[in-house]
Amino acid sequence: MARVSIKVNGKDEACEIKPRTLLVEFLRDHLGLTGTHVGCDTTQCGCCIVLIDGKAVNSCTMLAVQANGADVTTIEGLADGGKLHPMQAAFREHHALQCGFCTPGFIMSALELVAKKKNPTEADIRYGLLGNMCRCTGYENIIKAVKAGAEAMARVG
């Protein structure tokens, strides 16, 4: 067994886990944070993306022990009480989802993109979302949502 201490969504979490436990398993099975999804197990779909110290990372191929001491943000950590994060609200307003399975990964990738580039172009957004796949909808509304989310985030600071 290995002991991990990870700050998840602002809360310190510590527990004993098997050393081979994936970060996505730690989040879902040990902490009950099921917004992070497993779609492919091979880092190709982006459904499992979380932010680790602000960087978008595929949690399905990262061991939880590798995140020891890190600050992890999942989709559950974005809303403030009942108020959606501006990026989440933009996805809703621009109909950038259908089944919603891939949406958390897209949002987390978009947040890393916007942290690096406050006013991303369409080309920036397309490039920034390359690691994410949606099987239900077209990408046009996702791109519009990321642009609108970035603009909303700039307004609130």
ChimeraX commands (.cxc) that place a marker at each C-alpha (Angstrom):
marker #1 position 0.00,0.00,0.00 radius 0.5
marker #1 position 1.03,3.59,-0.60 radius 0.5
marker #1 position -0.07,6.71,1.23 radius 0.5
marker #1 position -1.11,9.65,-0.93 radius 0.5
marker #1 position -1.94,13.19,0.09 radius 0.5
marker #1 position -3.57,15.21,-2.66 radius 0.5
marker #1 position -5.47,18.48,-2.50 radius 0.5
marker #1 position -8.63,17.84,-4.53 radius 0.5
marker #1 position -10.94,20.75,-5.28 radius 0.5
marker #1 position -9.40,22.71,-2.43 radius 0.5
marker #1 position -9.77,19.94,0.16 radius 0.5
marker #1 position -6.84,17.91,1.51 radius 0.5
marker #1 position -7.38,14.21,0.87 radius 0.5
marker #1 position -5.13,11.49,2.22 radius 0.5
marker #1 position -5.51,7.73,2.15 radius 0.5
marker #1 position -3.80,4.40,1.67 radius 0.5
marker #1 position -4.13,3.00,-1.85 radius 0.5
marker #1 position -2.60,0.29,-3.97 radius 0.5
marker #1 position 0.47,1.77,-5.72 radius 0.5
marker #1 position -0.99,0.92,-9.14 radius 0.5
marker #1 position -4.23,2.88,-8.54 radius 0.5
marker #1 position -4.87,5.26,-11.41 radius 0.5
marker #1 position -5.69,8.85,-10.57 radius 0.5
marker #1 position -9.12,8.50,-12.21 radius 0.5
marker #1 position -9.82,5.49,-9.97 radius 0.5
marker #1 position -8.71,7.43,-6.90 radius 0.5
marker #1 position -11.04,10.30,-7.80 radius 0.5
marker #1 position -14.03,8.14,-8.72 radius 0.5
marker #1 position -13.74,5.15,-6.41 radius 0.5
marker #1 position -12.04,6.58,-3.31 radius 0.5
marker #1 position -13.46,10.11,-3.32 radius 0.5
marker #1 position -16.77,9.59,-5.14 radius 0.5
marker #1 position -16.02,12.32,-7.72 radius 0.5
marker #1 position -17.68,10.69,-10.70 radius 0.5
marker #1 position -17.65,13.71,-13.02 radius 0.5
marker #1 position -14.27,12.57,-14.31 radius 0.5
marker #1 position -15.07,9.82,-16.83 radius 0.5
marker #1 position -13.19,6.88,-18.32 radius 0.5
marker #1 position -13.83,6.64,-22.03 radius 0.5
marker #1 position -10.89,4.84,-23.58 radius 0.5
marker #1 position -8.17,3.97,-21.03 radius 0.5
marker #1 position -5.56,5.01,-23.59 radius 0.5
marker #1 position -5.44,8.85,-23.31 radius 0.5
marker #1 position -7.12,9.31,-26.68 radius 0.5
marker #1 position -10.57,10.64,-25.81 radius 0.5
marker #1 position -10.00,13.26,-23.08 radius 0.5
marker #1 position -13.02,12.29,-20.95 radius 0.5
marker #1 position -10.77,11.85,-17.91 radius 0.5
marker #1 position -8.97,15.19,-18.05 radius 0.5
marker #1 position -8.46,16.99,-14.75 radius 0.5
marker #1 position -6.24,19.93,-13.85 radius 0.5
marker #1 position -3.11,19.12,-11.88 radius 0.5
marker #1 position -1.46,22.28,-10.62 radius 0.5
marker #1 position -3.33,24.06,-13.44 radius 0.5
marker #1 position -2.22,21.70,-16.22 radius 0.5
marker #1 position -4.72,19.51,-18.11 radius 0.5
marker #1 position -3.77,15.86,-17.57 radius 0.5
marker #1 position -5.35,12.57,-18.60 radius 0.5
marker #1 position -6.10,10.90,-15.28 radius 0.5
marker #1 position -6.72,7.47,-16.84 radius 0.5
marker #1 position -3.03,6.85,-17.44 radius 0.5
marker #1 position -1.53,8.63,-14.44 radius 0.5
marker #1 position -0.99,6.88,-11.16 radius 0.5
marker #1 position -2.49,8.55,-8.11 radius 0.5
marker #1 position 0.90,8.34,-6.37 radius 0.5
marker #1 position 2.30,10.56,-9.14 radius 0.5
marker #1 position -0.13,13.27,-8.00 radius 0.5
marker #1 position 1.01,13.04,-4.40 radius 0.5
marker #1 position 1.36,16.57,-3.03 radius 0.5
marker #1 position -0.35,18.12,-6.06 radius 0.5
marker #1 position -3.40,20.34,-6.36 radius 0.5
marker #1 position -6.05,18.55,-8.45 radius 0.5
marker #1 position -9.18,20.20,-9.79 radius 0.5
marker #1 position -12.04,18.14,-11.18 radius 0.5
marker #1 position -15.25,19.30,-12.83 radius 0.5
marker #1 position -16.93,19.15,-9.40 radius 0.5
marker #1 position -14.53,21.79,-8.12 radius 0.5
marker #1 position -15.54,24.49,-10.60 radius 0.5
marker #1 position -19.02,25.58,-9.58 radius 0.5
marker #1 position -19.32,27.97,-6.66 radius 0.5
marker #1 position -22.24,26.64,-4.66 radius 0.5
marker #1 position -25.15,26.66,-7.09 radius 0.5
marker #1 position -23.46,29.03,-9.53 radius 0.5
marker #1 position -21.75,27.46,-12.53 radius 0.5
marker #1 position -18.21,28.44,-13.47 radius 0.5
marker #1 position -18.31,30.79,-16.52 radius 0.5
marker #1 position -16.95,28.02,-18.77 radius 0.5
marker #1 position -19.59,25.58,-17.57 radius 0.5
marker #1 position -22.29,28.20,-18.13 radius 0.5
marker #1 position -20.99,28.89,-21.66 radius 0.5
marker #1 position -21.20,25.18,-22.53 radius 0.5
marker #1 position -24.81,25.15,-21.36 radius 0.5
marker #1 position -25.73,28.40,-23.11 radius 0.5
marker #1 position -24.17,27.36,-26.42 radius 0.5
marker #1 position -25.57,23.81,-26.42 radius 0.5
marker #1 position -22.05,22.41,-26.50 radius 0.5
marker #1 position -23.05,18.99,-25.24 radius 0.5
marker #1 position -25.49,16.22,-25.86 radius 0.5
marker #1 position -24.96,13.21,-23.63 radius 0.5
marker #1 position -22.44,15.15,-21.50 radius 0.5
marker #1 position -19.97,12.28,-21.10 radius 0.5
marker #1 position -17.08,14.15,-22.74 radius 0.5
marker #1 position -18.07,17.60,-21.47 radius 0.5
marker #1 position -16.01,17.62,-18.24 radius 0.5
marker #1 position -12.84,16.82,-20.19 radius 0.5
marker #1 position -13.55,19.52,-22.75 radius 0.5
marker #1 position -14.18,22.08,-20.01 radius 0.5
marker #1 position -10.99,21.19,-18.12 radius 0.5
marker #1 position -8.94,21.40,-21.35 radius 0.5
marker #1 position -10.58,24.74,-22.15 radius 0.5
marker #1 position -9.63,26.08,-18.72 radius 0.5
marker #1 position -5.98,25.25,-19.26 radius 0.5
marker #1 position -6.13,26.87,-22.71 radius 0.5
marker #1 position -7.71,30.06,-21.36 radius 0.5
marker #1 position -5.18,30.22,-18.52 radius 0.5
marker #1 position -2.43,30.28,-21.15 radius 0.5
marker #1 position -4.21,32.46,-23.71 radius 0.5
marker #1 position -6.88,34.82,-22.34 radius 0.5
marker #1 position -8.43,35.59,-25.73 radius 0.5
marker #1 position -8.00,32.45,-27.83 radius 0.5
marker #1 position -8.76,32.46,-31.54 radius 0.5
marker #1 position -10.79,29.72,-33.17 radius 0.5
marker #1 position -7.53,28.13,-34.32 radius 0.5
marker #1 position -6.16,28.28,-30.75 radius 0.5
marker #1 position -9.31,26.60,-29.45 radius 0.5
marker #1 position -9.26,23.86,-32.08 radius 0.5
marker #1 position -5.61,23.16,-31.30 radius 0.5
marker #1 position -6.16,23.32,-27.54 radius 0.5
marker #1 position -8.94,20.74,-27.72 radius 0.5
marker #1 position -7.11,18.23,-29.93 radius 0.5
marker #1 position -6.93,15.67,-27.13 radius 0.5
marker #1 position -10.70,15.60,-26.65 radius 0.5
marker #1 position -13.26,13.61,-28.61 radius 0.5
marker #1 position -17.03,13.90,-28.74 radius 0.5
marker #1 position -19.03,11.12,-30.28 radius 0.5
marker #1 position -22.45,12.79,-30.06 radius 0.5
marker #1 position -22.27,16.32,-31.42 radius 0.5
marker #1 position -20.37,18.55,-33.77 radius 0.5
marker #1 position -17.53,20.64,-32.51 radius 0.5
marker #1 position -18.83,24.03,-33.68 radius 0.5
marker #1 position -20.88,24.70,-30.55 radius 0.5
marker #1 position -18.01,23.51,-28.36 radius 0.5
marker #1 position -15.71,26.04,-30.03 radius 0.5
marker #1 position -18.33,28.78,-29.60 radius 0.5
marker #1 position -18.71,27.83,-25.93 radius 0.5
marker #1 position -14.98,27.96,-25.25 radius 0.5
marker #1 position -14.76,31.40,-26.89 radius 0.5
marker #1 position -17.74,32.66,-24.87 radius 0.5
marker #1 position -16.39,31.07,-21.69 radius 0.5
marker #1 position -13.03,32.79,-22.18 radius 0.5
marker #1 position -14.78,36.13,-22.69 radius 0.5
marker #1 position -16.91,35.61,-19.57 radius 0.5
marker #1 position -13.85,34.63,-17.53 radius 0.5
marker #1 position -12.05,37.79,-18.67 radius 0.5
marker #1 position -15.00,39.90,-17.48 radius 0.5
marker #1 position -14.99,38.40,-13.97 radius 0.5
marker #1 position -11.23,38.58,-13.67 radius 0.5
marker link #1:1,2 radius 0.2
marker link #1:2,3 radius 0.2
marker link #1:3,4 radius 0.2
marker link #1:4,5 radius 0.2
marker link #1:5,6 radius 0.2
marker link #1:6,7 radius 0.2
marker link #1:7,8 radius 0.2
marker link #1:8,9 radius 0.2
marker link #1:9,10 radius 0.2
marker link #1:10,11 radius 0.2
marker link #1:11,12 radius 0.2
marker link #1:12,13 radius 0.2
marker link #1:13,14 radius 0.2
marker link #1:14,15 radius 0.2
marker link #1:15,16 radius 0.2
marker link #1:16,17 radius 0.2
marker link #1:17,18 radius 0.2
marker link #1:18,19 radius 0.2
marker link #1:19,20 radius 0.2
marker link #1:20,21 radius 0.2
marker link #1:21,22 radius 0.2
marker link #1:22,23 radius 0.2
marker link #1:23,24 radius 0.2
marker link #1:24,25 radius 0.2
marker link #1:25,26 radius 0.2
marker link #1:26,27 radius 0.2
marker link #1:27,28 radius 0.2
marker link #1:28,29 radius 0.2
marker link #1:29,30 radius 0.2
marker link #1:30,31 radius 0.2
marker link #1:31,32 radius 0.2
marker link #1:32,33 radius 0.2
marker link #1:33,34 radius 0.2
marker link #1:34,35 radius 0.2
marker link #1:35,36 radius 0.2
marker link #1:36,37 radius 0.2
marker link #1:37,38 radius 0.2
marker link #1:38,39 radius 0.2
marker link #1:39,40 radius 0.2
marker link #1:40,41 radius 0.2
marker link #1:41,42 radius 0.2
marker link #1:42,43 radius 0.2
marker link #1:43,44 radius 0.2
marker link #1:44,45 radius 0.2
marker link #1:45,46 radius 0.2
marker link #1:46,47 radius 0.2
marker link #1:47,48 radius 0.2
marker link #1:48,49 radius 0.2
marker link #1:49,50 radius 0.2
marker link #1:50,51 radius 0.2
marker link #1:51,52 radius 0.2
marker link #1:52,53 radius 0.2
marker link #1:53,54 radius 0.2
marker link #1:54,55 radius 0.2
marker link #1:55,56 radius 0.2
marker link #1:56,57 radius 0.2
marker link #1:57,58 radius 0.2
marker link #1:58,59 radius 0.2
marker link #1:59,60 radius 0.2
marker link #1:60,61 radius 0.2
marker link #1:61,62 radius 0.2
marker link #1:62,63 radius 0.2
marker link #1:63,64 radius 0.2
marker link #1:64,65 radius 0.2
marker link #1:65,66 radius 0.2
marker link #1:66,67 radius 0.2
marker link #1:67,68 radius 0.2
marker link #1:68,69 radius 0.2
marker link #1:69,70 radius 0.2
marker link #1:70,71 radius 0.2
marker link #1:71,72 radius 0.2
marker link #1:72,73 radius 0.2
marker link #1:73,74 radius 0.2
marker link #1:74,75 radius 0.2
marker link #1:75,76 radius 0.2
marker link #1:76,77 radius 0.2
marker link #1:77,78 radius 0.2
marker link #1:78,79 radius 0.2
marker link #1:79,80 radius 0.2
marker link #1:80,81 radius 0.2
marker link #1:81,82 radius 0.2
marker link #1:82,83 radius 0.2
marker link #1:83,84 radius 0.2
marker link #1:84,85 radius 0.2
marker link #1:85,86 radius 0.2
marker link #1:86,87 radius 0.2
marker link #1:87,88 radius 0.2
marker link #1:88,89 radius 0.2
marker link #1:89,90 radius 0.2
marker link #1:90,91 radius 0.2
marker link #1:91,92 radius 0.2
marker link #1:92,93 radius 0.2
marker link #1:93,94 radius 0.2
marker link #1:94,95 radius 0.2
marker link #1:95,96 radius 0.2
marker link #1:96,97 radius 0.2
marker link #1:97,98 radius 0.2
marker link #1:98,99 radius 0.2
marker link #1:99,100 radius 0.2
marker link #1:100,101 radius 0.2
marker link #1:101,102 radius 0.2
marker link #1:102,103 radius 0.2
marker link #1:103,104 radius 0.2
marker link #1:104,105 radius 0.2
marker link #1:105,106 radius 0.2
marker link #1:106,107 radius 0.2
marker link #1:107,108 radius 0.2
marker link #1:108,109 radius 0.2
marker link #1:109,110 radius 0.2
marker link #1:110,111 radius 0.2
marker link #1:111,112 radius 0.2
marker link #1:112,113 radius 0.2
marker link #1:113,114 radius 0.2
marker link #1:114,115 radius 0.2
marker link #1:115,116 radius 0.2
marker link #1:116,117 radius 0.2
marker link #1:117,118 radius 0.2
marker link #1:118,119 radius 0.2
marker link #1:119,120 radius 0.2
marker link #1:120,121 radius 0.2
marker link #1:121,122 radius 0.2
marker link #1:122,123 radius 0.2
marker link #1:123,124 radius 0.2
marker link #1:124,125 radius 0.2
marker link #1:125,126 radius 0.2
marker link #1:126,127 radius 0.2
marker link #1:127,128 radius 0.2
marker link #1:128,129 radius 0.2
marker link #1:129,130 radius 0.2
marker link #1:130,131 radius 0.2
marker link #1:131,132 radius 0.2
marker link #1:132,133 radius 0.2
marker link #1:133,134 radius 0.2
marker link #1:134,135 radius 0.2
marker link #1:135,136 radius 0.2
marker link #1:136,137 radius 0.2
marker link #1:137,138 radius 0.2
marker link #1:138,139 radius 0.2
marker link #1:139,140 radius 0.2
marker link #1:140,141 radius 0.2
marker link #1:141,142 radius 0.2
marker link #1:142,143 radius 0.2
marker link #1:143,144 radius 0.2
marker link #1:144,145 radius 0.2
marker link #1:145,146 radius 0.2
marker link #1:146,147 radius 0.2
marker link #1:147,148 radius 0.2
marker link #1:148,149 radius 0.2
marker link #1:149,150 radius 0.2
marker link #1:150,151 radius 0.2
marker link #1:151,152 radius 0.2
marker link #1:152,153 radius 0.2
marker link #1:153,154 radius 0.2
marker link #1:154,155 radius 0.2
marker link #1:155,156 radius 0.2
marker link #1:156,157 radius 0.2
view
